[in-house]
Amino acid sequence: MIYQFYDYIFDSDRNEMRRSGEVVHVRPQVLAVLRYLLEHRHRVVSRDELFEQCWPESYVSDATLTSCLRRVREVIGQTQRGPTLIATRHRRGYQFVAEVTELAETASVMSEVQAASPMTPEGRSGTSSSAASEAAVPMAEPVAPHAALPPDVMAEPERRHLTVLSCRLADAEHFGQQLDPEDFYDLMQTFRATALAVITPYEGHVAQNIDHGILVYFGYPQAHEDAAQRAVRSGLALVEALGRAVSPGLAGGQAQVAVRVGIDSGIVLVSSGAGTGAQPGLAMGSALTRTVELSQLARPGTVVISGATAQLVDGYFDCKVVYDVALKEQLEPQVAYEVLGESTMQTRIEVGLARGLTPFVGREAELAVLRDRWTYVQEGMGQVVILRGEAGIGKSRLLHVLKELVVDEEPEPLECRCSPYHQHSALYPARDLLQRVLQVHPAASSDDHLDALEAFLQPYPLSLDESVQLSAELLSLPIPEGRYTPLTLAPQRQRERTLDLLSTLLVAQASTSPILLIVEDLHWADPSTLEFLERLMGQVPTTAILVILTCRPAFEAPWSEPTWMTSMTLNRLSLAQCYQMIEQVTSGKVFSEEVTQQLAEKMDGVPLFVEELTRTVLETGQFEETAAGYELVGELSDLSIPSTLHDSLMARLDRLETAKEIAQWGSVLGREFTYELIEHVVPHEEDVLQAGLDRLVASELMFQRGLGSQAQYRFKHALVQDVAYQSLRRRTRQESHERIAQVLASQFPETAEAQPELLAYHYTQAGENEIAVMYWQRAGHRAQQASAYQEAVAHLTQGMALLEMQPEMPERLEQELEYQVALGAALNATKGYTAPEVEHAYARAHVLCQQLGETPKLIPALRGLILYDLNRWDLEQAYQLGQQLLKLVETQPDPALLMIPYNLLGQIFYWWGAPVSAQAYHAQVLAIYNAQAHRAQALRYTVDPGVGAHIFLAWETWQLGYPDRALQHSQTALAMAQEESHPWSLAMALCGSGLLHWSRGEVLAAHERSAATITLATKQGLVQWLCVGMIVHGMTLVRKGENELGIAKIRQGLDRVLATGSKLFQPNFLSMLAGAYGEAGDLEKGLSLLAKALTLIDNTETGSYSIRPSSTASRAYCF
């Protein structure tokens, strides 16, 4: 039987698989499993059945079957992003679910099928996207011919941060015209072979041949934290190596060859075949164009880099500005740099010293341990310290501080470091250290080097002939014949003698004075270096030497930990320490709380992240520097990943191999996710998913809480989540978000109900705006129900932005009306009644009501406008709208709605100085009010109508001369608000109670109520009541004799009132501040503020009893 699915043909009789006519070579057991699943595709096949049918006479493990199934899926082109062909039925087995056609077994049918070239599982035609892309770049060609791309690498392209190098043969046209074609061909072959030999140690990927040159990627397929440095070092090495090459056929048979090198860094989209050996892989992005242009601008025999690359390698190379060039796709000229050579700086600390290090923060305890160990060493008791920590956590900085402390006490510390470029170079750290100790120029003759070696080794009790020759061998120095008696040691014996020599030198030096030996980056150590350190440790206890070894957390030492060894792990900085570092980077100037909070979420306590993120934020152009700090200009966009960190973060993910896909899915789910959710989302089997998650946890990229299906996962660093997410192409992200939203809606209805903002977010990112608008509205409503007003504003604003993109149809206008009314209520709570955003929301709602003829929604719209006018002290306008609202409500069937205009008209008359009329309206509210039936109004209109009426009745009866009645109303309001636990109503009741107690002269009660108001209003973001609470609290502090603190608190509250734009309470609060200055003895200031308050009263339409008494009292304080 022949089975056809997509462009695959499986011939069960021949046991042969073909794709687009080409035979796919796989193991027989893989074909056996595929055949059985195809033949029984109409049902679920259990794992036990597969064991019995495909391995009838053998015992195989679960892992073998899992591996075989994974290979089957790879063979038939089932990708992570494509459709499912073989489905895993949870705890039941597997089923082939793709559409299959059974064909007759004839050659004619086979040829017809193969010629048809149907669609692939990914939904693409037989022509690959890579081929199409290559056609768009006519100069590009493969470096070497490659086989067709096998199914297991047909994954989605990735967004990557690459450093791209273009190396071009200088004067290629001249060579092409002057040389015989065969000679020119040989020259280009030599050019490419030499280039490949130079680039390979730096793990560059030769991606394409370009016109008389090559294009090389650094950072793909394997990212490296120093990708840009690798590229520049490769460029310099290419110039040197190819500069030594000669061309046959010219100038008496030979001509000198030179190359031009250009390098740029940036975000590109790179196809998945890059670096796999299956196809060259094609990167798309402006960085490639700029790289080629820079190579054209470079002088023969030079390396020119872009500003982006220069920023990444700053300090590690000596450069000079050479061009202010106008590159394609750039609106303004770009600065380019010619690389002169490597600088003397090798580490981030050395580069930082040149720039200026930020002050040392937060490692006092660890530094104390190191100093303690140094004290032991000074007393002759050697110590070893292993200092672990992730990249950027501050290991080198801690050691720098230690060196500064001991440098005056003893000889200069001996430092060496392992290198990612020399992991297979025996004893590289020792060789590098010895070269630096000798202080001989690298270009010096071998005799000069040997002379320096002899001078260095002479004082030690060693055989000079042997020790010089062993050292020369270590340094790869040629030894002139006859200078020394040649060593006749076997290679293994010579190696051991070299290790003994290095140990002897250190022990001998430590016998005269204590030594601090630092070996950094042990995770890159070669085996011989580890063996040398193990030998040295055996001599440490009786030697005055402190050996400090640094490494990443994953490094496993090959030795045990004796008592003289201390293992330390550097943890993340605390939030307070991060804030301290931010202030140091900004030279003491501060960001707003919002910006600082967003920075803190991304930094995760890693000092390098703190510095680089803060600098990146400052360079965005979104901030204006002021005397006090940095003020945000416009909206704060999401913080981008600093280019200086991008490669390092991506390298961590690339090392995960298949687990990287799980990390990418997790990044779409969010910073935190559950096993239960990711299991339903990721198209992998349980064991594959669990293995991936386990590896992410083991590599410390994620934290895990709980076990099995109850496990929860969290990215250790927000930036790791960001880089995983941004590596996905835009379309893939959208598809992933849509799948997640659909899974949440169908499989987790309780989550969809409780957290509609999750679905709203995923549908938004998926581009499904209509569905997203619906969920954002639900999320806003739910947040308001929970009195989470700030969250409500955020949800509704998100939805409104999407809604505005839709055409202005009646349905859209009705939805907008719902949004504007809800948004106005939430903004009332968070920004105050007089914020411009509040007026805009209610004014727009009013217009929409008129357009749609929508009467019920006109009630909250008018209410919002009345409160806006009232708090702006436009009482006449507020009254006119109040009458309009009363007439509207009287036409409605629900009499409870009358409480809304009654409450508002009562407030208007109160501020108009008519407490009797105000009292009548509020009494009518209470006549209607039923606590159980009408509390829903508190959720819809921000405040409970009964609570609001009692608060105003307290103030009205107080002004009419009934202090006991006033206190009774205030206590009733507070009890009602506490019972229903409605934050806005409770804050208003606490505030009203505090004001009343202050007016009654009950300072302690006023102090307690105002403190409670501040706590609640701060927690809930209720700006209006926070202002009033601060002012009353300040007055109580003044009355208690804390004048300076109290006045500062009052002024702080008053400033916040002014910032909201509210004029309603200004005379009251100014007169209270005047009284505070009077009590503090500053009569001049008090009278000045009092005059200002009275002027405000006289310039308004009010002569309110609510204001005059407090002004009179303040005048009394001042005399």
QUIPE-V6276 format. One record per run of one state. SS is the DSSP state (a for helix, b for strand, c for the rest). FROM is the first residue (numbers start at 1). TO is the last residue. If there is no record, write none. Layout:
# QUIPE-V6276
ss->SS from->FROM to->TO
ss->SS from->FROM to->TO
This chain:
# QUIPE-V6276
ss->c from->1 to->1
ss->b from->2 to->5
ss->c from->6 to->7
ss->b from->8 to->11
ss->c from->12 to->15
ss->b from->16 to->19
ss->c from->20 to->21
ss->b from->22 to->23
ss->c from->24 to->27
ss->a from->28 to->39
ss->c from->40 to->44
ss->b from->45 to->45
ss->c from->46 to->46
ss->a from->47 to->54
ss->c from->55 to->61
ss->a from->62 to->75
ss->c from->76 to->85
ss->b from->86 to->89
ss->c from->90 to->92
ss->b from->93 to->96
ss->c from->97 to->100
ss->b from->101 to->103
ss->c from->104 to->106
ss->a from->107 to->116
ss->c from->117 to->128
ss->a from->129 to->135
ss->c from->136 to->140
ss->b from->141 to->141
ss->c from->142 to->150
ss->a from->151 to->153
ss->c from->154 to->157
ss->b from->158 to->169
ss->c from->170 to->171
ss->a from->172 to->178
ss->c from->179 to->180
ss->a from->181 to->200
ss->c from->201 to->204
ss->b from->205 to->210
ss->c from->211 to->212
ss->b from->213 to->218
ss->c from->219 to->226
ss->a from->227 to->243
ss->c from->244 to->245
ss->b from->246 to->248
ss->c from->249 to->253
ss->b from->254 to->256
ss->c from->257 to->258
ss->b from->259 to->270
ss->c from->271 to->282
ss->b from->283 to->284
ss->c from->285 to->285
ss->a from->286 to->297
ss->c from->298 to->301
ss->b from->302 to->306
ss->a from->307 to->312
ss->c from->313 to->313
ss->b from->314 to->314
ss->c from->315 to->316
ss->b from->317 to->325
ss->c from->326 to->333
ss->b from->334 to->342
ss->c from->343 to->347
ss->a from->348 to->355
ss->c from->356 to->363
ss->a from->364 to->378
ss->c from->379 to->382
ss->b from->383 to->388
ss->c from->389 to->394
ss->a from->395 to->406
ss->c from->407 to->413
ss->b from->414 to->417
ss->c from->418 to->419
ss->a from->420 to->422
ss->c from->423 to->427
ss->a from->428 to->438
ss->c from->439 to->445
ss->a from->446 to->457
ss->c from->458 to->463
ss->a from->464 to->474
ss->c from->475 to->490
ss->a from->491 to->510
ss->c from->511 to->514
ss->b from->515 to->520
ss->c from->521 to->521
ss->a from->522 to->524
ss->c from->525 to->526
ss->a from->527 to->540
ss->c from->541 to->544
ss->b from->545 to->551
ss->c from->552 to->564
ss->b from->565 to->569
ss->c from->570 to->574
ss->a from->575 to->585
ss->c from->586 to->589
ss->b from->590 to->590
ss->c from->591 to->592
ss->a from->593 to->603
ss->c from->604 to->606
ss->a from->607 to->618
ss->c from->619 to->622
ss->b from->623 to->625
ss->c from->626 to->628
ss->b from->629 to->632
ss->c from->633 to->642
ss->a from->643 to->654
ss->c from->655 to->658
ss->a from->659 to->669
ss->c from->670 to->671
ss->b from->672 to->674
ss->a from->675 to->681
ss->c from->682 to->685
ss->a from->686 to->698
ss->c from->699 to->701
ss->b from->702 to->705
ss->c from->706 to->707
ss->a from->708 to->710
ss->c from->711 to->711
ss->b from->712 to->715
ss->c from->716 to->717
ss->a from->718 to->726
ss->c from->727 to->727
ss->b from->728 to->728
ss->c from->729 to->729
ss->a from->730 to->747
ss->c from->748 to->748
ss->a from->749 to->754
ss->c from->755 to->755
ss->a from->756 to->765
ss->c from->766 to->768
ss->a from->769 to->785
ss->c from->786 to->788
ss->a from->789 to->803
ss->c from->804 to->809
ss->a from->810 to->831
ss->c from->832 to->835
ss->a from->836 to->852
ss->c from->853 to->855
ss->a from->856 to->871
ss->c from->872 to->874
ss->a from->875 to->890
ss->c from->891 to->894
ss->a from->895 to->911
ss->c from->912 to->914
ss->a from->915 to->928
ss->c from->929 to->930
ss->a from->931 to->934
ss->c from->935 to->935
ss->a from->936 to->941
ss->c from->942 to->944
ss->a from->945 to->959
ss->c from->960 to->962
ss->a from->963 to->980
ss->c from->981 to->982
ss->a from->983 to->999
ss->c from->1000 to->1002
ss->a from->1003 to->1020
ss->c from->1021 to->1022
ss->a from->1023 to->1039
ss->c from->1040 to->1042
ss->a from->1043 to->1060
ss->c from->1061 to->1065
ss->a from->1066 to->1080
ss->c from->1081 to->1082
ss->a from->1083 to->1098
ss->c from->1099 to->1104
ss->a from->1105 to->1117
ss->c from->1118 to->1119
